Amino acid sequence: MRSACNTILYILLISVAATCISNKAVCSDKELPQFPKAIGENDWDTFPDAASKVLLSSSVDELNDLEASDDISAQLFARWEKLCRRHGNSRDLIGSVVGGSTFSGFVQGRLHCVLPDWWGRSFSDRLNLETEAGAAKLARIGWQRTGRFFHPLDTTVEKVGHQLFVQMKGMTVPLDLSEVNPAAGIFTLAVAKEGPKCFVAVAGTWAFPYSIFCFDIDSKKLVWRQEVWCSSLAGASGISGIHLAGISVSDGVVASYGATCDATYIEGFEIATGSPRFRFSTAYFDRTDP
């Protein structure tokens, strides 16, 4: 009798184990929502709608899966969408302290980079961008203004004809201003150095796409140039304000980040080739609560 009971118990245990393994296999084969790639087949015109469609139709579990995926763009957007659902729509979240402290820390942790205080604050009080133009206020966040150019305190700029000479840490990089957006009345320059390369981003006042350049320091030759999308709602507020921008370099990626009246954003590119690695902006789509 005991032998028969043991046999039945053994069969039951085998059956339960098989069911668990089967369920695990089903879960592991679960398809992730197809988040659009921020490179290749998508561009500044098509990415916002594609991203919005995936995010707004995803459940919390699916957002968790996106956040755990290998796609950095998907990770950042999924975390932002979860915050939006938890604290109200994105416009309300931007006006809260939670937006800056929680999301900025998440971004820095995922990208293994250090971002300035003003980038985190741009989620909460928008930096008071319309009133930050005074020299004293700019200096407090590490910036200064020379003519039509906002630039970091540790850099100097000199415009000679169509050439702009950007000086930083003993090096000078010549930049042809005809290569940047001529419609921008005021420019923001961001500069960073990594090994033999120097990176310069030139953003206009409005939240339009702008260029980031990679130069070889010794030869001063252009290595690559890429476009920072910044925002799909460029100028939507009707306010020009200030466009602050910066550059961070870590783990083989150069990230261009910034804040305008319409968006807070960060986008990454391969140091060697300039190929896009990820893109994120709070204004890539105008979400509504699901």
N, C-alpha and C positions, 0 to 999 in steps of 0.2 A: 504494500500500500504506500509506504513512504517513498519507495522507488518511483512509483507512478506519479505521485505528487511532485517529486523533484523534476521528473521529466516534463510535466505540464508547466511547472514554474520556469524551467529552462526555455521551453518553447515561447512562453509569454515574454520573457526577457529579450529573446532574440527578435521577436516581433516588434517590441517597443524600440529596440535599438535601431532596427531597420527603418522604422517610421521616422525616427529622429534624424537619421542620416539622410533619408529622402527629403525631409523638410529643409534640412540644411543645404542640400544641393539645390533645391528650388530657390531658396533665399540667395545663395551665392550666384545663381544664374540670373537673378533679377536685373532687368535692364535699367540703367540709370536714365533719367530724363536727358534728352539729347540737347545739351546746352551748346549754343553756337560758338564756334571757334572765333577768337578775336583776330584771326589771321587768315590768309588765303581767300576762301570763297566769300567771306563777309568783309564789309567795309563800313565806313562811317555812316553811310546811308541805310544799310540793311541790318546792321548788328543790333540797334536799339529795339526794333520791333521783334526780332527773333529772340533776343534775351528776355524781353517782357513777356512774350507768349509762354516761354518755358517756366519762368519764375512764378507768374501769377496762377498757372495751372498746376503747380507742384504742391503736393502735400508737405506737411512738416517733415515726415520721414524721408520723402524724396529730397527735400532741401538738405537734410542731414547727410544724405548720400552724396549730394553734389559738393557739400562742404568737405567731405572726406575723399573726394576724387583727386586725380592728379592734375586737373585743370585749375590753375591758380585763379583765372578769371571767374570760373564757376564757384570756387571757394569763397571769394570776396563777395560776389553778388548774392550767393546763398545766405551768408551770414547777415548781409545788409537787409535782405528780404525778411529774414526771421526777426530782426530787430524792428522792422517796420510793422510787422504783424503784431508784435508784442506791445509796442508803444504807440500805435496809431499810424497814420500814413506817413510817407517819407518827409513831407514838408513839415509836419509836426515834430518828427524825430530830429530833423536838422536843428530845430529850435530848442532842443533839450540837451542837458548836460550828458545824458546817457549816450547820445549819438557820438560825441567826441571821445569820452573816456573809454567806453567799451569797444567801439569799432576801431579807433586808432590803435589801441593796444593789440587788438586781434591782428590788424594788418602788419604791424611791426613784428609780431611774433611769427606770423606765417612767412614773411619775406626776409626775416633775419636782418632787418635794417633798423636804423634809428631815424625817425622823422622829427622835425622841429615842433615845438609847442604850438606855433601858429597854425600848423596843419590840423592838429587835433582840435584846436579852438574853433577852426572854421566850421566844424559841425555844430557847434553850440551857439556862438554869438555872431557867426559869419565874419568875425574879425572886425566888425564895424567898417567894412571895406570902403564905404563912402567917406569916412572921416579919418582914415589911417594915413592920409597923404602928408600930414605934417611931419617935418623932419624929425622932431623929437619922438613921435610915436613910431615912425619907421625904424629909427635907431634902436628902439626897445625890442623890436622883433628882428634885429640884425640886418636892416636894409637902409639904403640911402638912395637919393635921386640925383642924377647928373643929366641936365637937359631933359631929353625925352626918354631917358632910360632909368628904370628902377633896377638896382643891382645890389648884391650882398656887400656888407661893409668891408670885407677883406679883398674886394676887387676894385679896380679902376677901369674906366672906359674912356676912350678918346675917338671922336668921329672925325675922319678926314675924307671929305668927298663922300663917295659911296662905301668907303671902308670903315669898319668899326674895329678898333684895336682893344681887345679885352685882356687885361693883365691880372694875373693871380699867382701868388706864391713864386715869383721870380720868372714866370713864363708869360709870353705875349702871343695871343692867337688873333690873326686877322680874319674878319668876317665880312663877306660881301653883303651889304644890306639889300641888294637887289634880290637876294635869295629868300628874303623873309616877306611876310605879308605887308605890302605897301599901304594898305588901308588903315593899319594900326597907327593911331596918332602917338601913342606912348607904348614903349616896349618894356618888358620885364626880362632881364637876363639871369639865367642860372648857369653856374659853372662848377665843374667838378673834375678832379684828376685821378686817374688810376693807372699806375705803371707808366708805360710810354704813351698813353692816350689821354686826351683832354676832351671833355664833353661840354657843349654849350647849347642851351635851349633858349629860344627867342620867342616869347609869347606876347601877343598883342593885348590891348585893354579888354577887348571882348573875348568871350569864351569860344572863339573859333579855333579850329585845328591849327597847330603851329609846328615848326620844325625843331628837331633836336639833331645836332651835328656831332660827329666824332672826328677828331683831328689827331694825326700823329704829331707828337710834341716836337720831335727833332726836325722833321721835314716841313712841318706846318701844313701838310697836305690833308685834304679831306679823305677820310677812310670810308665813312658812310653817312647817310642822312635818312632820317625817318620822320613820319608824321605822327604827332601826338593828337589823338582825336579830341580830347578834353571834354566836350559836351555836345549832345545832340540838340540842345536848346539854346544855341548861341544867341546871346542878346535878347532872349525872350522876356527878360524883365524890363527892357527898355532903359536900363541904367548901365552906364559904362563902368564907373567905379575903378577899382584896382584889381589887376590880375597878378597875384603873387605866385611864383613858381620856384621849384627847387629840383635838385638832382641828388639821388642817393645811389651808391654803388655797393653791391654785395653779392656774393655767390655767383659771379660771372654775369650778373645782370645789372644794367643801369636803369634806374627808375626815374621817370619824370613825373613830378607830383605838383599839385597846385590847388588854389582856391580862387573862385570868382564869385560874383553876385549870384550866379546861376548854378554853380557846381563845385563840389570838392572831388578831386580825382587823383588817380595814380596809375601809371602805365609803364610796363617794363619791356626792355629790349636786350637781346644778346650783345654783350660787349664786343665780341669778335666780329659779328656780321651785321648787327643792327636788326636782326629778325625779331618781330614782336613775340613776347612771351606771355603777356597778360595785359588786360585793360579793365579799369573800373572807373565809374563815375556815378555820382548820385543823381545826375540829370540825363542819363542815357535813355530813360523812359519816364513818362509821367504816370506813375502807378495809381491805381485806385484800390481800395481795400477789397480783398476777395470776399 
